[in-house]
Amino acid sequence: MEKIHELYEGKAKKLYSTPDPRLVIVSYKDDATAFNGLKKGTIVGKGVINNKMSNLLMQRLEKMGVPTHFVEELNERETLVKKVSIVPLEVIVRNVSAGSFAKRYGVEEGIVFTKPTIEFSYKNDVLEDPLLNEEHALALKLAREEEIALIKKYALQVNEILKTFWDECGVTLVDFKLEFGRLYDGTIVLADEISPDTSRLWDNKTGEKLDKDRFRRDLGGVEEAQVLVGTQLVGVVGTNTVVGLDNHGIADHVGELQSILQTLHQMVTGSGQTGLGVVLLHGGLVLDLVHLMELGTGGDVELGTQPCVTHQPVLVVGLQPVDLAVLEGEEGHSPE
Ligand code: TMP
């Protein structure tokens, strides 16, 4: 399915028409904004992670009974989705106090709620997305009563599914924002995206923020946090190998690491792709990352003093300072 016209450019995505009037293509950008566009930046690789993550989550939700706009992932940044008219409500579900909730009610972040909360805001940039209740939404004819009831039901269902999912990844789902749309026949489906841009995700051991708050609050490490979250996600759905090492002593785990690199190598050569293999280190955690950039092949890689058999250049990315520097292949490709 090919793109025809650009229909719309938003803060983080573009939308294109296709030959089928009921389908559109969404393309994820690396642009990031916060505070209704007042703060602008670029998070390298964000579009790729958000595309992949949103698609994986939407497919999982769909399987578990929540209808979504997802049709097919076309490439790293682009996905075919059903065309909807967006219900102009931002639906925010919270499990833990944070962000505007903590600020508005004068409480600290991190209070775990006994029941999730749902709130709506009116999706309107000029008015800066004001909060509103169901009666306001009805008065403004933003949605019908049955639609609001269905949206709330789906939002709570999404929360239960995602909370469990993230918990298995060692991540607390603090809060998130959903948007729903109407298909041509009026059916309500989950639309937009579910990603670290639209969710708060905290490492459940360290409390570290793994989401767009790193960008909103200038916490640094934005790209690494995005990559980490994306990688954990890919691991759990089993499309790739994730091996956790339980301490920082890489030398004790060279065998495991070698096997990761071999898998990576097979993946690359098996799929006929040439590219860059990426190993992500987070403390003592070694994660095998999927994204293979087209940089050509490199030579063997040295890991510390231990040679690892891979014919790809390997980039080591550390979220925390790690004792390993960036490793390059024999031919000296430096990863971009
Ligand atoms: P908040 O605490 O700032 O109201 O944000 C609640 C959640 O909604 C948080 O996970 C981030 C997400 N969100 C968006 O996706 N888009 C937005 O414009 C805002 C303000 C929040």
Residues whose N, C-alpha, C, O or C-beta is under 5 A from the ligand:
A	BS01	TMP	I92 A98 G99 S100 F101 D175 F176 K177 D197 T198 S199 R200
